[in-house]
């Protein structure tokens, strides 16, 4: 049984991290739910997602290329600042 990916991007480390980033932004109330258009806040879920990204950064240390390393570092920096501002 095959699945069509349609316009979905291929799954790689960067798209995975960007997906986690979107989840954290949603839970910080920075982006709206695409289905409802409503912004919601769930600070504890945002923190958990930020912690997951930080764990992935540590677990993948030495295995990332420069682009992946810069992406995860920049996302973590930005999310942590937003989390502090929101909590």
URPE-V888711 format. One record per helix or strand of 2 or more residues. SS is the DSSP state (alpha for helix, beta for strand). FROM is the first residue (numbers start at 1). LEN is the number of residues. If there is no record, write none. Layout:
# URPE-V888711
[[SS & FROM & LEN] [SS & FROM & LEN]]
This chain:
# URPE-V888711
[[alpha & 13 & 15] [alpha & 43 & 17] [alpha & 66 & 21]]
